[in-house]
Amino acid sequence: MSFKLLIKFLFFNNFSFMRLLLIALIIISSIIEVFSVYAIYPLVSVLFDINTINFDNKYLNELNSFLTSIPKIYLITISFSLLILNSFLLFITQLFIYKYVYHNGYEISKSLFTIYIRKDLIYFAKKDKSELVKNIINECQRFIDGIMLQIYQAISKFIPIIFVISLLLLIDFTISIFSIVILSLIYLIYFFIFKKKIRKISRDSSKYLANMHRSLNEAFNLVDIIKIDEKYDFFIKRLNQSINDFKNYNFMTTIFSMSPKYFVEILIFLFFLFFFIFSYESYNLINYLPILSIYFYGMVRILPHIQSIFHSYSTISVNYNAFSIISDQINSGSEYVIKSDCKIFDNNQQFTVTLQNVEFVYDNKKKFKFNVNFKKGDNIALFGESGSGKSTFIKVLTGLLNPKKGKIEVTDNIGNKLNYIDFKNSISYMPQNINLINDNIEKNISLQESISKQEKKMIFTILKKFNLSDFKYKLSKTIGDNGNNLSGGQRQRLALSRMLFKNSNILVLDEIDTYLDRDNINLLIKYILKDKSKTIIFSTHNKSLLKYANKVIRF
């Protein structure tokens, strides 16, 4: 576990005024906490009318003289005011820590999603989708609660510990050093005994989460088979095993974090018990009550802080692999970006697209090579059986897959190169599989948070074309998970409406006859395949659709 990388990631990647303000607030509250601890001494002395003890430190003696010269009522007021102020500042500090950590932590979730969504399709083909969801939600949450929050909590506890210990050292150096050494040894011994166990828990925690996500996704994706074949027990047992593993992980994490606190408390109480038993007859303990009060109250203040730091360290240790996962994903986010000094592409102008010796190779070594050219206004049918390369060609053309070799060029009618990125962004694409979002009809078509009046009129026109005029009055209606509140035909026509909403002159449709029924294919032919004003590329293995193309490319 490298704390150096973690600290660099959290504190030195960028400047933050809020971070500096938070550290300043922690220091101020720590100073007030020191005064609140020392305020116990004159308060107890005055309340019990005890003569103050002379310290070896002259500054403390002078401070004592000054405080005990203050009228009792004022001294009591000042002491309790310091205690109240200390509690208030601690509360404000904690609020500030949580606000700062959660704000910055969830920015990491958004960054991770942005990185994933910009990856090419090969990345998604290789990755388990449940793993990506786990990284964005669970691993980021573990990083926020288990690392970021714990580090700032540890800082907020460590600074007051240093200040309070410094005060105790000034009062009695020997007793303070003895107490610090004993406490440190207890925590160090405990940590080294369970060090390997904590690391193992850290390694296993992400695996348990991944198994839970995978079990749930598999069950929900196969719910129809589960119900028909009555395979409930099989999937319930798979999930139960994952839940039991994760339950044990949480239990062991809690045990490792909280146990030292109780051992230390028992030892402290035993120390004071034996001290009073053996000192009761020998000393006039009432005269030592003020100094004992400082040590007791000081321990009461710093012991939870020490325990909190140990808890933070243990929590960071068992969640460190969440940081490893997130930092690796973020560092891999920077990808090659195509830059072009070509002329801007306008899909209203004349153009020619050429794919010359373009190759794409899948991991299974299956290779496809394309030599194709087409121009504006062409209606191109890609014909062939499943697996022949039609979809691969479309994904390479649209930039969803990056070719291994060859070049793709877009030129105008006099041979000037045009910007390929602009060309890709001008395409309106309909994939093989229809996927809808669990939102209203308007957002499913536009994929925008809000639309203009002109865009709304465009949606009405498109809906009318595809016999969805009744949706005009239901634009705000939520369609359910992947459109499960719609019929199969409505889902198909809604997907076609989404493609036309972009209002592009270049339409690309992948395997159109696999997801459209006969009625919707007729609408597709009428409003898309027969449209001579657009450049259309569609893949199919249905020979009856080839007559609508002016160019057929066989695979």
N, C-alpha and C positions, 0 to 999 in steps of 0.2 A: 504494500500500500504506500503510494507516494503522496505525502501531504504537500510536497513542494509543487507538484503539478496542480493539485486541488486549489492551493492558495493562489497560484498564478492565475488559474481559470477564474476564480471568484473576485480577486482584488486588483489584478494588474492588466486584465484584458482591455479595460476602458476606465476612464476617469468618471467619478460619480460624486457630485456635490452632496447628494443625499447620504451617501456612505460616510463622508467626512462629518456631516451633521450628526449622524447616528453615533459615531465614535465619540464625538464631543459630548453628546448627551450622556453616554455611558460614563465618561470620566467625571462629569459634574455630579451625577447621581452617586458615584463611588465616593467622591469627597464628602458629600453630605452624609453618606452611610458611616464614614469614619467618625464624623462629629457626633452622629447619633449614638454610636457605640460608646464613645468617651463620655457623652453626656450622662451615662448611667452612674459614673463614679461620683461626681459632686451631688447628683440627685439623691443617691442612697446615703451619702454622708450627711446631707442636710436633713433628710426625712427621719433618719435614725439617730441624729445628733452625735455622730461619730467623728472623732478627731481624724483629720486626713493624714495619710502616711506620706513621709518624705521619700521621694523617688531619687534615684541616682541622677536622673536627667533634670537639670536646673530649669529648663523651659517648661517641663510638666509641672514642677513645683510652683513656678510663677503663675502658670495657668490655673492651677488649683487654688492658689491664694486669691486670684482675681475672681474666680467663680464662686468661691465660698463667701466672698465679701458682698455678693449680690443678695438682696433680700430674698427670703425663701420663696415668696409667691412669684417673683420674677424668674428665679432660677427654675422653679418647677414649670412655669409657662414656657421658658426657652427650651428646656429639655424635651418637653412633650411636643413642642412645635417642631423641633428637629426630627423627632420620631415620625410625626405626621407628614412633614415635608419629604422625608426619606421614602415613606411608603408611596406618596403621591408620585414622586419622580420615578420610582421603580415601576409603577403602573404605566406611566407615560412612556418610559423606555421600552417596556414590553410591547405596548401598542405599536410603537414606531418600528420595532424589530419585525413584528408580524406583518405589518403593512409593507415594509421595504422588501422583505424576503418573498412574500407571496406575489408582489407585483413583478419583481425581477425573475422569480422562479417560473411563473406562467408565461413570461416572455420567451423563455427557453422552450417551452412546449410549442409555442407558436412558431419559433424558428425551426424546430425539428420538423413540424408538419410542412412548413414551407420548403424545406430541403427535400423531404420525401416526395412531395407532390410535383417537384420539378425533375425528378429522376425519369430516365427512359423506361420503356415497357419491359426491357430485359431485366432490369432491376426488380420490378414488381413480379415478374415471372419466376425469379429465383427466390424471392422472399415469401415467407409465410405472412399473410396479411395480419393475422392475429398478433404476430411478433411486432409489427410496426405499430399497431394500436396499443399494445402493451408498453412499448417504448415511450409513446407520446403521453399516455395517461399514467400508467402505473410507475414506470421507471422515473419519469419526471416528478411524480408525486413523492416517490421515495427520495429523490435528489433534493426536493424542496424541504420536506419534513425531516428527512433523515440525515441530511448533510448541511444544506444552507442554513436552515433554522438552527441546527445544533451548533454550528460554528459561531454564529452571532450570539447565541445564548451563552456559549462558553466564554466568549470575549466579555459579555456583560457580567459574568460571574468572576472571571479571572482578575479583572482590574480592581474591583472592591476587595477581593481576597488579599492582593498585594498591599493595598492601603491599610486594611485592618491588621494584617500581620505586622506591618511596619510599626503601627501604634503599639501592638502588644510587645514587640521587641524593645521599644523605648521604655515600656513600663517594667518589664523583667525579661532580660535577654535569655537567661538560662532556661527558665520555665517555657518560654515561647519556642526556643530552638528544640527543646525536648519534645514538645507537643507536635511541632511540625514534622520532625523526623519520624515519630511514631505513626502519625496519620499517613505520611508519604509511604512508609514501608508497608502498611496494611493494603493500600491501593495497588502498589507495585507488585507485591506478592500475589495478590488476587488476580491481577491482570496477566502476569506471566504464567500462572497455573492454567488459565483458561484461554490463553492467546490462540492456540491452534484451533480450539473449538469455535471461537468467534470468527476466525477466518473461514472455516468450513461453512458456517451458517451464511456468511457473506456470499460465498460462491454459489450456494444452493438456492438462495432466496429468489433470484431471477428465474431459475428453472421452475420453481414451484408456481410462480405467477404465470409463466408461459404455458405450463401444462393446464392450468385452470382456464385460461383464455381459449386454448386449443380445444379442450373438452367441450366447452360451452358452444363455440362456433360450429364444431362438428355435429353436435347434437341438434342445434337449431337448423343447420343446413340439411340435415337428413330427417327432419321431423315427420315427413310423410312416410318414409320407409319405416321409421321407428313405430309409428302408429299402426301401419298395416301389418308389419311382421312382429309386432309386440316385443320390440327389443329394448324396452324401458330399463330392465335391470342392468344390461350391459353398459349403457351410457351413464346410468346413475352411479354404478360402481366406479367407472372411470373418473367421474367428477368427484366422488367421495374420497378417492385416494389423493387427488390433488388438493382437496380442501384439508384433509388430515395433515398432509405434509406442510401446508402453509400455516395451519393452526399451530403445529408444533414449533415451527420457525418463530412465530410471534411470541409463543410462550417462553421459549428459551431466550429470546432477545430480552424480554422483560426481566426474567430471572437474573441474567448476567448484569443488567443495568442497575437493579434495585438492591441486590443482596448486600454489597459493601456498606450501604447506609446503616443498616440495622446492626451489623457487626461493630461499626465505629460507635454508634450510639450506646450500645451495651458497654463497650470498653470505657467510654467517657463517664457514664453513670457509675460504673464500678470504681473508677478512679476517685470520683468525688465521694462515694460512699466510704471507701477505705481512708480517704483523707480525713473525713469528719470523725470516723471511728477512732483513728489513732491520734488525732489532733485535739479531740474534744477536751481531754483532761490537761493537755500540755499547754495549750494556747488559749488566749482570750479571742475566740473566733469572731466575736462581734466587731472587733477593731479591723479585722481583715475582710469584713463583709463588702466594703466598697470595691476593693481590688478583685475579690472573688466574683463580684457581680460583673465587673468588666470582662473578666475571662469567660465567665459563664455566658454572658450575653454575646460576647465576641464569637464564642464557639457556636452559639445558637444561630448567629448570622452567617458565619463562614462555612459551617458544616454542610448546610443545604447547597451552598455554592460549590463546595468541593465535590459533593455527590452529583450535582448537576453537570459539572465538567466531566466527571467520570462517565455519567450517563450519556453525555454528548459524544465522548470519545468512543464508547461502546457502540452507540447508534451509528456513528459515522463509519466505524469499522465494518458493521454488518451490512451497511448500505453503500459501501464504497464502489462496489461493482456497478451500481446505477450510474455513478459519475463516469466510470470507465466506458459504459455503453453510450451515454449521452455525448461525452467528449469525442469519442471515436466517430459517432454519426455526424456530429457538427463539423468535425475536421474533414470528413469525407464529402462535405456538402459542396465544396467548390469544384465545379466541373468546367470542362472546356466550353467556351462560348464562341460561336462563329461570329467573326467580325467581317464586315463587308464594306468596301468603298464603292460598290456598284450603285447604279441609279436606283431610285425608289421605284418599287413595283406598284402598279395601279391595275387592279383587275378589270378595269374598263378599257385598257389599252390592248393592242395586239401583242401576243407573246407566244413563244415556243418553249416547251420544256423538253430537255434532253437528258436521259439517263444513259451514260456511256460506261460499259463494263462495270456496272455497279454490283458489288457482291455483298451478301450478308450470310454469315455462318452462325448457326445456333451451337449451343454447347454440346449437343449430341452429334456435332460435325455435319449436320445436314446443311448443304450449301445451296444458295440460290443466286443466279446471275441474271442481271437485267440489262437489255439494250433496247430502250424504248424512247420514242419521241412523239409529242403531240402538240397541237396548237390550240389557241383560243377558239371556242365554239365546237370543238370535237366532242362527240358523244361516244365514249370508249367503253366497251364491254370486256371485262377480264373473265375469260371462260376456262373452266377446268374443274377437275374433281377436288374434293376436300384434301388439303395437305399438299396441293400442287404448287403453292407459292403466291396465290392471289392476294391473300391477306398480308403476307410479308411485303409484297410490292407496295401495297397501299400504305403500310406503316412506314416503310422507308421513304416513300414519296412525301408523306405528310410530316416526316421528321420524328415520328414516334419511335423509330429505330434508327440507329446510326450505322451506315454501311461501313464495312471493313475496307473496301477498295472501291475504286471508280470515282466518278464525279457526276453531280447533278447540276445542270446549268439552266437558267431561265434567261432568255434573250428577247429583245424587241424585234420588230419587223426589219430592222436594218442591221441586226447582229450585235447590238450593244448589250452587255451583260446587265441583268436586273437583279435586285436584291432577293436572294433566295429565302431569307427569313421573312421578308414581307410577303412573298408568295405563299409560304406555309401558313402564315397568319391570316391569309385571305381565304383559306379553304374552309368550307362548311362540311363537317364530317359526321357521318352516322355509322357507328360501329356495329359489329355483329350482335352483341348483346345489349338489350335495352335496360338501362339502369336509371331509375328516377329517385329523387330525393324526397324525404318525408316532410314535405312542405306544401304550399299551395300551388295551384296550377300556373299562376303568373310566374312564380320563381322557377318552376320546373322548366318552363319554356325559355325564359330570359337568362336564367342563372345569374341574376342580379338582385341586389337588395331592394332597389326601387327602379321604376321605369318612367319615362316621360309620357305625356299624353299621345304623342305621335307613335311611340312604341306600343302603347296600349291599343291604338287603332290598328297597328300592324298585326298584333296578336289576334284581334277580332277577325280580320280578313283571313288570316291563316286558318283559324279555327273553323270558319265558314267553309273553306275549301275542303277540309277533311271531315265534314259532317259533325263538327263538334260545336255547333252554334249555341247549344244549351249551356256550354261551359262559359259563355260570355257573362252569365250571371253568377258564376261560381268560381271566379278567378281567385278569390281568397279562401276557397275550400281546400283543406288539407287532404291529400290523396292517400296518405298512409305509407307504410314502409314499402318502398319500391313500387308504389302505386297499387297496393292490394285492395284499395277501395274502388278501383276501376276495373272494367272488363278487360280481357286480353286485347280486344280490338282497339279499345280506347287508349290503352297504354302504347300500342304501336303508332297510332295516329298522333298522340302527344309527342312521341319521339321524333316523328317526321316534322311536326310543328316547330320543335326546338331547332332542328337543322335549318329550316327556312327562315327562322327569326333573325339569323345572322345577316340575312339579305346579301349573301355572297353570290358572285357570278361563277364560282368554282365549287361544284358539289362532288363529294366523294362518299360513296356508299359501299359498305363491305357486306357481302353475302346477303343481299336484300331479300332473297326468296326464302331464307331460313327463318326469319322472324315475322314475316308479314303473311296474313291470310289472303284469300283471293280478292275479297272486297278491297282491302287496303292496297294490294298490289295494283288494282285497277286505278285507285286514286294516285298512287305513285306514278304510274304510266301517264296519266292525264296531266298532272301538275308538275312532274319533274322530268321524266324521261322524254317527253315530247316537247319540252321547253327548249327552243332553238337559240334562245338568248344566253344560255349558260354553257359552261364547260362542265361536262358530266363524266365521271369515271365510276363505274359500278362493277362489282364482282358478282358472278353468279355461276351456277352449274345448271341453270334452266335455259334450254335452247330457245324456248318461245320468246324470251326477252331480248335475244340477240338482234332481232329485226329493228329494234329502236336505236341501235348503235350504228354510227357511220364507220366505226373501226372496231375490229374484234382482235384482241390479243389472246392467243391460246397458250395455256400453261400445261 
